[in-house]
Amino acid sequence: AVPALAAKDTTPGLPVMVGLGDSWTWGQGATDPLTGGYVAHANENLQAELDCLPAASSKARDGCKHLQMDNIARPGGYGWAGVTTDAVIDEQLPVMLPLSADRNGDSNPRIDVEAIFLSAGGNDVSTPVINACIFGTEEQCAATIGERLNHVAVNMHTILGSLRAAAGPDTPIVVVTDDSPLEYCFLGAVPGAVDLGNTLLFLLDQTYRSVAANYDVAVATTLGQLGEGDWVGGEDCLHPTDSGHMKV
């Protein structure tokens, strides 16, 4: 069973940005996911830098100081599987699409969804590919990589197409890709694991880009951006620390 998701309580009449997806977007690995995850840092940046005031006046100030954060991503664990692209479709789009359509489809631009951040797909590929490529044959490895990437592509068309239709043509939508932590966790000692992880994440990045181009969606890649100290490490081969989330 997974938790019932709902849009967080936000102040009526003020704009909002939304986080969707897996434990990266939720902020897992940060000391305080609510304030230390990458979505929280993005919210702070946009509050300072985004011009969301719908005014034609030349005196309209830059900044969106009342921009709220509505993060409906969730972590794995506690009896829940990690969020895949299937889970985004089944659990999160039913919450996100009405929220976005209501806010961006009315006549009041002051309450719009101003930006959407999404991280999903890593859980679709990681375990199946590691099992096939580290413990299986070359043929099983190649077939699993192809099948899993195709699955992500099909689902991302559904996700990004739905988000774009609900949010309208001008709302920034950003897909945030994963960097590879394998060098800094126990899998780093497994022969070929680090190279496999880097190759897989590059292919996943290219899959996102090929889909995102159809919907005017940006892809923010973190490949090669995080290093030692930016990952939880040990038995955790997935999550950035506070410094890692800041870099993301």
C-alpha positions in Angstrom: 0.0 0.0 0.0 1.2 3.5 -0.7 0.1 6.7 1.1 -2.9 8.6 -0.3 -1.4 11.7 -1.9 -3.1 15.1 -1.9 -2.0 18.6 -2.8 -0.4 20.2 0.3 -2.2 23.0 2.1 -1.2 26.3 0.4 -2.3 29.8 0.9 -5.2 30.8 -1.5 -4.4 33.6 -3.9 -0.6 33.0 -4.1 1.5 31.2 -6.8 3.0 27.8 -6.3 5.7 25.6 -7.7 5.3 21.8 -7.7 7.7 18.9 -7.2 6.8 15.5 -8.6 8.4 12.1 -8.7 10.7 10.0 -6.6 12.8 10.3 -3.5 15.2 12.7 -5.1 12.5 15.3 -5.5 11.1 14.4 -2.0 14.6 15.4 -0.6 15.7 12.0 0.7 19.3 12.1 1.9 19.1 15.7 3.1 19.2 16.3 6.9 15.7 17.8 6.5 14.1 16.8 3.3 11.5 19.6 3.6 14.1 22.4 3.6 17.3 20.7 2.3 16.1 18.9 -0.8 16.8 20.3 -4.2 13.1 21.4 -4.7 13.3 23.5 -1.5 16.5 25.2 -2.8 14.9 25.8 -6.2 11.9 27.4 -4.4 14.3 29.8 -2.6 16.0 30.7 -5.9 12.8 31.3 -7.7 11.4 33.4 -4.9 14.4 35.7 -5.4 14.8 35.6 -9.2 11.5 34.7 -10.9 9.3 37.6 -12.2 5.8 36.2 -11.6 4.0 39.5 -11.2 1.4 39.7 -14.0 1.8 43.4 -14.7 2.6 45.3 -17.8 4.1 48.2 -15.8 7.8 48.8 -16.2 7.9 49.1 -12.4 7.0 45.4 -11.8 9.7 44.0 -9.6 11.7 40.9 -10.2 11.2 38.2 -7.7 8.3 36.0 -6.6 8.6 36.2 -2.8 5.2 34.6 -2.2 5.9 31.6 -4.3 4.8 28.5 -2.4 6.2 24.9 -2.7 3.9 22.0 -3.1 6.1 18.9 -3.1 3.9 15.8 -3.8 6.8 13.5 -4.5 7.4 10.7 -2.0 10.2 8.4 -0.9 10.4 4.6 -0.9 10.7 2.6 2.2 8.4 2.1 5.1 6.8 -0.7 3.1 6.4 1.4 -0.1 8.2 0.7 -3.3 10.3 3.5 -4.7 8.5 5.8 -7.1 8.7 4.7 -10.8 7.2 6.5 -13.8 4.2 4.1 -13.4 3.7 5.4 -9.9 3.9 9.0 -11.1 1.1 8.3 -13.5 -1.0 6.3 -11.1 -0.5 8.3 -7.9 0.7 11.8 -8.7 -0.8 12.9 -11.9 -4.4 12.5 -10.5 -3.3 15.1 -7.9 -1.2 17.3 -10.1 -3.4 17.7 -13.2 -6.5 19.1 -11.5 -4.3 21.4 -9.4 -2.5 22.8 -12.5 -5.6 23.0 -14.6 -7.6 24.9 -11.9 -4.8 27.4 -11.2 -3.5 27.9 -14.8 -6.9 27.6 -16.5 -8.7 30.5 -14.7 -8.5 34.2 -15.3 -6.2 35.0 -12.3 -2.5 34.7 -13.2 -1.5 35.5 -9.7 -2.3 32.0 -8.4 -0.6 30.0 -11.3 1.6 27.0 -11.0 4.8 28.8 -12.0 7.1 25.8 -12.4 7.1 22.0 -12.2 10.1 19.9 -11.3 10.1 16.1 -11.9 12.6 13.4 -11.2 11.5 9.9 -12.1 12.8 6.9 -14.1 15.8 5.9 -12.0 13.8 3.3 -10.1 12.4 1.9 -13.4 15.9 0.9 -14.6 18.3 0.5 -11.7 17.5 -2.8 -10.1 16.4 -4.7 -13.3 19.5 -3.5 -15.1 21.9 -4.2 -12.2 20.5 -7.7 -11.9 20.7 -8.4 -15.6 24.1 -6.9 -16.3 26.0 -7.7 -13.2 24.6 -11.2 -12.6 23.2 -12.1 -16.0 24.5 -12.6 -19.6 25.4 -9.9 -22.1 22.3 -10.7 -24.0 20.1 -10.4 -20.9 21.9 -7.1 -20.1 21.3 -5.5 -23.5 17.7 -6.7 -23.7 16.9 -5.4 -20.3 18.4 -2.0 -20.9 16.5 -1.6 -24.1 13.2 -2.7 -22.6 13.5 -0.5 -19.5 14.5 2.6 -21.5 11.6 2.1 -23.8 9.3 1.7 -20.9 10.5 5.0 -19.4 10.1 6.8 -22.8 6.5 5.6 -23.2 5.6 6.7 -19.7 7.4 10.0 -20.0 5.3 10.8 -23.1 2.2 10.3 -21.0 3.6 12.3 -18.0 5.0 15.3 -19.9 2.2 15.5 -22.4 -0.4 15.5 -19.6 1.5 18.1 -17.6 2.0 20.4 -20.6 -1.7 20.2 -21.5 -2.8 21.0 -17.9 -0.2 23.7 -17.2 -0.4 25.5 -20.5 2.3 26.4 -23.0 4.2 28.9 -20.9 4.8 27.1 -17.6 8.4 25.9 -17.1 8.6 22.1 -16.7 12.0 20.7 -15.7 13.0 17.0 -15.7 16.0 16.6 -13.3 18.2 13.6 -14.2 20.3 11.5 -11.9 24.1 11.5 -11.3 25.7 8.2 -10.5 26.6 7.5 -6.8 27.9 4.0 -7.4 31.5 4.9 -7.0 30.7 6.1 -3.5 28.6 3.2 -2.2 29.2 -0.6 -1.7 28.6 -1.2 -5.4 31.7 0.7 -6.3 33.7 -2.5 -5.4 31.7 -4.6 -7.9 33.7 -4.9 -11.2 32.0 -3.0 -14.0 29.3 -1.5 -11.8 30.5 2.1 -12.0 31.0 2.1 -15.7 27.6 0.4 -16.1 25.9 3.1 -13.9 27.5 6.0 -15.9 26.5 4.4 -19.2 23.0 3.7 -18.1 22.4 7.2 -16.7 23.7 8.8 -19.9 21.3 6.7 -21.9 18.5 7.6 -19.6 19.4 11.3 -20.0 19.2 11.0 -23.7 15.8 9.2 -23.4 14.5 12.1 -21.4 15.7 14.6 -23.9 14.2 12.8 -26.9 10.8 12.9 -25.2 11.0 16.3 -23.6 11.7 18.0 -26.9 8.1 17.1 -28.0 6.6 19.1 -25.1 8.9 22.1 -24.7 10.2 20.6 -21.5 13.7 21.4 -20.1 16.1 18.7 -19.0 18.6 19.6 -16.2 21.3 17.0 -16.1 23.4 16.4 -13.0 25.7 13.8 -14.7 29.2 14.3 -13.4 28.2 17.2 -11.1 28.3 15.4 -7.7 31.4 14.0 -6.0 32.7 12.5 -2.8 30.8 13.9 0.2 27.7 14.6 -1.9 26.3 11.1 -1.5 24.9 9.2 1.5 27.0 6.2 0.5 27.4 2.8 2.3 24.4 0.7 1.6 22.6 3.7 0.1 23.4 3.9 -3.6 20.8 6.5 -4.6 20.6 9.7 -2.5 22.5 13.0 -2.3 23.4 14.5 1.0 22.8 18.2 1.8 25.7 19.3 -0.4 24.5 17.0 -3.2 21.0 18.4 -3.1 22.4 21.9 -3.2 24.4 21.1 -6.3 21.3 19.5 -8.0 
